[in-house]
Amino acid sequence: MFGKVVIFGVGLIGGSFALALKAAGQAAEIVGFGRRLGSLTQALELGILDRAGFNVGQEVSNADLVLIATPVGKTPEIMARIAPCLGEQTVVTDAGSTKEDVVAAARAHFGERIGQFVPAHPIAGAENSGALAARADLYRDRQVVLTPLAENSVQTVARVRAAWQCCGGRIRELAPDEHDRIFAAVSHLPHVLSFALVHELTRRDNRDLLFAFAASGFRDFTRIAASHPEMWRDICLANRSALLEELDRYRAQLDELRDVLQRGDGGSLEAIFEIARTARREWANQ
Amino acid sequence: MFGKVVIFGVGLIGGSFALALKAAGQAAEIVGFGRRLGSLTQALELGILDRAGFNVGQEVSNADLVLIATPVGKTPEIMARIAPCLGEQTVVTDAGSTKEDVVAAARAHFGERIGQFVPAHPIAGAENSGALAARADLYRDRQVVLTPLAENSVQTVARVRAAWQCCGGRIRELAPDEHDRIFAAVSHLPHVLSFALVHELTRRDNRDLLFAFAASGFRDFTRIAASHPEMWRDICLANRSALLEELDRYRAQLDELRDVLQRGDGGSLEAIFEIARTARREWANQ
């Protein structure tokens, strides 16, 4: 059970965290900070927050738990604001999709209080964003990756684990760099590829005709191209080196496929598709 | 109303066509041919077919309607078998995902009877294939593209339109080459990109770890990587030149994105993502 919980960023991620803790009866009071007054008002109306915060220092100094749930590009700024006023018992977590940059920012800003920060990444998102999209069950049975730091005490990690578990998350632990490499491959790269496809089509003279015949395969492939541009800009920049590596591997794979297609090598094409299909099906049936 | 309908290939596409015509009360008798005895038996058990055919010449000579619903690579072979025995009143359509190659095969095999063949492509598919996946409503409110030939009579086109409309399809018309260019962009390319991503991941030493953290974005992006390898091999080969052109455009787009990312140009990244997101949302809200 947490007393006061302070959330920075009351969109889908922060809002769902708040709703989940409340639904579990694990938060006495939830106070939110947001960049836009409209979002805060909406979060209050939706019952996501008990109060909107105005004075960061005051709210954070006696908070049990702080969640930073802004786009990752804004995380350092939030850390800079809360670092000087963290209470001794306050634990901080985040929900960023990248972890090495977040850890670096935390080390820069929290200084000797770095042990109070336990980085987290809940593997739950949707192409919808904003407080309106928030729901108490967003994290139910979803993986939540913690990348604990050497400076974290066992108790601090346990409290952050407990918070995410209250939300329904299944906790995993990875090292920050391992996390970033994995998600560059299975999340960040697919997002970029999907954005790229749609963007490329928008540049055609016959774009309307093309979109008119796009069907269910296109719909699924491009669902993630409707994701939040600012959030994804920040993720790409934050995880740039791992993502560039993934892009290069993928381009090499495409070059290979192009060669196979160019020379009309049906056997190799089918073998590649078969391997992919089998792996995809095994994954889906896990 | 059709008398005897003969279907070559009783998988998802052919089976659903049969079920839809039956449900609409528009087919007196449905006879199926298939490569595998097991599929035919299953189609009979599921009530998709009234009879399994054994003698192509006999069945086709007095058929009202013939549907070729095999992977496109098998289409020429079927055409060669049915061409000599087509009844004068028999109209033939197909369900191939590519049209220029199908039209070329039809011209080669049907000769002076080419007017009896009206090429079609129902825009309905699923990652599941086979007779078990067939359902009467597969084509309901889905687009069905006809690419009529100069040799088709108005009456012949009208009969094929009617058949697909009975299945619930919304009929569109395109020229064969226009069809192939459009679907290279909005269907064939995304399939190849999705297969490529999954295939690339299967080559990693840490593939199990990667798949363990893949989530909903990955799931949607790769749904089409579970598609039928032989069918997609044939589509890629049949539409090779248009698909190569699409692959090259896409690779140029990826190169551009890579450059933007490499130089950390967040503004351009966000602009690309924003354009894609807006287009994707407008498309989804159509």
Interface residues (C-beta under 8 A of the other chain):
Chain A: G73 I123 A124 G125 A126 R142 Q143 V145 R172 I182 F183 A185 V186 S187 L189 P190 H191 V192 L193 S194 F195 A196 L197 V198 H199 E200 L201 T202 R204 N206 R207 L209 L210 F211 F213 A214 A215 S216 G217 F218 R219 D220 F221 T222 R223 I224 A225 A226 S227 H228 P229 E230 W232 R233 D234 C236 L237 R240 L243 L244 L247 D248 R249 Y250 R251 Q253 L254 D255 L257 R258 L261 Q262 G264 G266 L269 E270 I272 F273 E274 I275 A276 R277 A279 R280 R281 W283 A284 Q286
Chain B: G73 I123 A124 G125 A126 R142 Q143 V145 R172 I182 F183 A185 V186 S187 L189 P190 H191 V192 L193 S194 F195 A196 L197 V198 H199 E200 L201 T202 R204 N206 R207 L209 L210 F211 F213 A214 A215 S216 G217 F218 R219 D220 F221 T222 R223 I224 A225 A226 S227 H228 P229 E230 W232 R233 D234 C236 L237 R240 L243 L244 L247 D248 R249 Y250 R251 Q253 L254 D255 L257 R258 L261 Q262 G264 G266 L269 E270 I272 F273 E274 I275 A276 R277 A279 R280 R281 W283 A284 Q286
